[in-house]
Amino acid sequence: MPTTNQSSTSFIPGYYAVAAGLLGWFALMAWVLFDRGSYVSLSLTFISVLFLVAMGVPFALSLVWRKYQMPYERHEETSFHDWRAGDFVVWGAELHGADAATEVLLPLMAVSFGLTAIGIVFVIVRASMLS
C-alpha cells in the first residue's frame, strides 16, 4: 500500500483520456454550434486538424515509448486514489496530486464548457432574430 508521501512525475493514463475528451468536446461543440457557412467550415476544419495533430503526436510518441523502454524504466501502475494522495513533482517543486490534476484540467474544462455556453447563447439569439 503506497503512502501519501509517494512522489510521481507523470499523470496516470486515464488523466490523458479526460484531457483528450475535453478537447474532443471543444471541437464537437464548435462544429455543432458555430457551423453556419462555407467560410466557417473551412476554419473549423483547420482547427479540427490542429487538434487531431495535437492529440495524435503525443499518443504516437507514448506508444513508441512504451514499446521500446528498458526493463529498468518500467513503472508499476498506480491507482487514481494513490496518485491523487501523493505528490506531483514539477520542475523541482512538489504539488499535491489533486492540486496538479486540477491546475491542468481546469483551463481545458473552462474553455470547453465556456465555448458550449457561448454557443448556446449564440444559437438562441440567432433563432430569436430570425423569428
Secondary structure, DSSP 8 states (H G I E B T S, - for coil): ---TT-EESS--HHHHHHHHHHHHHHHHHHHHHH--SHHHHHHHHHHHHHHHHHHHHHHHHHHHHHHH--GGG------HHHHHHSEEEETTEEEEHHHHHHHHHHHHHHHHHHHHHHHHHHHHHHHHHH-
